[in-house]
Amino acid sequence: MGQSTETTDWVSRYADEVIEESERRTPGKPVVVASGLSPSGPIHLGNLREVMTPHLVADEIRRRGYEVRHLISWDDYDRYRKVPNGVPGIDESWAEHIGRPLTSVPAPKGSPHPNWAEHFKSAMIDALAELGVEFDGISQTEQYTSGVYREQILHAMRHRADIDAILDQYRTKKAPTGKKQGQKPVDEAELEAAEGSGAAAEDDGTGSAGYFPYKPYCGGCNKDLTTVTAYDDDITELTYTCTECGFSETVRLSEFNRGKLVWKVDWPMRWAYEGVVFEPSGVDHSSPGSSFQVGGQIVGSIFGGKQPIGPMYAFVGISGMAKMSSSRGGVPTPGDALKIMEPQLLRWLYARRRPNQSFKIAFDQEIQRLYDEWDKLNAKVADSTALPADIAAHSRAVRTAAGELPKTPRPMPYRTLASVADITAGHEDQALRILSDLDPTNPLASLDEVRPRYDKAEAWINTQVPAEQRTVVRHEPDVELLKSLDDQARESLRLLMDGLDSNWSLDGLTHLVYGVPKVQAGFPPDATPKELPPEIKSAQRSFFALLYHLLVGRDTGPRLPTLLLAVGADRVRKLLGA
């Protein structure tokens, strides 16, 4: 195996294998890696692993100076199988299109795109551009309807008995269920994620008149609810009947372009046709009789090609999407994630985990912790204290072989930006004032310095944080609460207000709010936790809860130093009863 500069991460190891395998198969030719996506509905973050795994490997190979093609096969000539839940602009009338090619189904109402497939492809193409993914897109509708695969189709029909014999080895075995021996059952969301990978659960070509690996779309209703009743190999004459509308016709397959190979034959045919060396496969390829396993036999014995190497990739989970899933009817898309996080963070989540490791993408409060982790990694990379595997994952997140991804010039903490966006509710001048106060020695000249991170944090607040958790600063003091305070509580508020002006920065206010309970207990404000009795922590919690109640009418809220900066000194004094 070839030696790489970064032998510590999974991407480099696969790049070594792929270069070696490509040189063995097609020496001197571009390395071909592939992904397959079915635009049968929103293409979600589980499907993105189908693209990111080969993208990261292809990019590493490009960095080493090799020519690489990353193919994305758009399975847009697949049948429309069901009306997905929660897609805006559609209703039950779309059920009449079930069985038609995805490119023959109308796009949702209000879409600028000509058909269903293009509508969902477009969103994914936009997201991939933002993620820096370079690829060659191949429309299977264009390939089939223009006759590109004619010779392969005729060849498969001539060898249908051989294909049937291969498939017959598996027909008595259980179909994929999303469960492997010794594993816990996969949840419904995981099965849904598997469903969109192109390995559609369609029939394999068996019919009452025998086995045929080709399915025509009907000339009457354009659906694939057809049965081949006769085929003449010598003159390529094929007769089919539609079980939906009753239409029947006889065509010459050497001239006919309105149909496709069944999936378990189609996929290996394309491996051979494109010379694919590396392609990962999803969780739905883990069982006996799966299209990847069967395809491995068909590609060699029927089409004279080789099965790609590549891992089976694990499920990508989502934290905090329950409320969105119920309304949308599915897992979120890369476009949804890119509204709330920078592309570097999303790339990093896929780069840092081996393909067979599952992980979660955060849409809830966990996104703040993820961003903290990312910022710490950036700092470690900058001062050369990061581990080699972490440096490699970071490098793959922030740049591709083509160069660095656009980044936020001044990446302030995401949780701080989110708090400011929450409190200011869209007032940019207020947001700029608060963010400038965070570090008065180096104030922001413009919000552009913290973009796009600020915009992502604002979108997260506006779309993912429930209304009851949003921060609304009180307009008037809570007179009843202020009247009920004992002397110690009043003293704590006076100490805070006295220190506001001299501590008006993020660090200063942090020192102040933590210091007030220490001072009241007779300790210096900068005393460390080791020097303090345990009850000081309890006093701090009580003090913080009091401030939250007086400022926002709740027990909790954004970090107090950020909240105080946002409210402003004068208004803080008013609400604290000065």
KAKA-V857667 format. One line per field, one symbol per residue. ss: DSSP state (2 for helix, 1 for strand, 0 for the rest). phi: phi as a letter, one per 40 degrees, with the letter a starting at -180 (. if undefined). psi: psi as a letter, one per 30 degrees, with the letter a starting at -180 (. if undefined). A space follows every 50 residues. Layout:
ss->???
phi->???
psi->???
//
This chain:
ss->00000000022222222222222220000011111110000001222222 22222222222220000111111100001000000000000222222001 12220000000000022222222222222200000111122222200002 22222222022222222200000000000000000002222222200000 00000110011001110000001001111111000011111100000111 11000000111022222222222200010010222000002222222222 20000000100100011110022222220000122222220022222222 20000000111100022222222222222222000002222222222211 00110000000002222222222200022222222222022200002222 00222222222222002220000000002222220022222222222220 22200222222222222222000000002220002222222222222222 2200000002222222202222222000
phi->.ccbcbccbcccccddcccccccccbdgcdcbbabbbbccidcccccccc ccccccccccccccgccbbbcbccccbccccacccgccgbaccccccdhc cdcbcccddgccccadccdccdcccccccccgccabcbccccccccgdcd ccccccccbccccccccccbcccccdbgbbdgbcccccccccccccchcc cbcchcacchcbcbbcccccbgbccbbcbaabccbfcbbbbcccbgcaab bcccbcbbiaccdcbdccdcdcccgcbbacbcccbcbdgcccccdccccc cbbgbbcccicccccbcbbgbdccccccgacccdcccccbacdcccdccc ccbddcccabbcbbdccccccdcccccdccccbgbccdccccccccccab dchccdbcdbccddccccccccccfgcccccccccccdbdcacccacdcb ccdcccccccdcbbcddccccbcccbccdccccccccccccccccccccd ccbcaccccccccccdcccccgbccbccdccbcdcccccccccccccccc cbgbcbicdddcccdccgcccdccccgc
psi->kkklfiffleeeeeeeeeeeeeeeeikflkkklllkkjhfakjafeffef eeefeeeeeeeefgglkkkjkjjjhgglkjeljlkgjkglaffffffkfl kffgkkllkfkflfleeeefeeeeeeeeeefgjkljkjjfeeeeffgege eeeeeeeegeeeeeeeeffffflklkfgklkfllkkleeeeeeeeggfik illggklfgakkgkjlkkfefglghlkkfkkjeeghkkklkkfeffkklk ljfffkgillklefeeeeeeeeefhkekkllafggflkgleeeeeeeeee feggakkllllkklkjlkkggeeeeeefglllleeeeffflleeeeeeee efkkegkllkkkfaffeeeeeeeeeeeeeeeeghglleeeeeeeefefla ffakkklkeiilkeeeeeeeeeefhfjeeeeeeeeefeiffilkflfffg kfeeeeeeeeefffjlefflkjkkellieeeeefkleeeeeeeeeeeffe efgileeeeeeeeffeeeefggllfgkleffklffeeeeeeeeeeeeeef egglflalkeeeeeeeekeeeeeefgg.
//
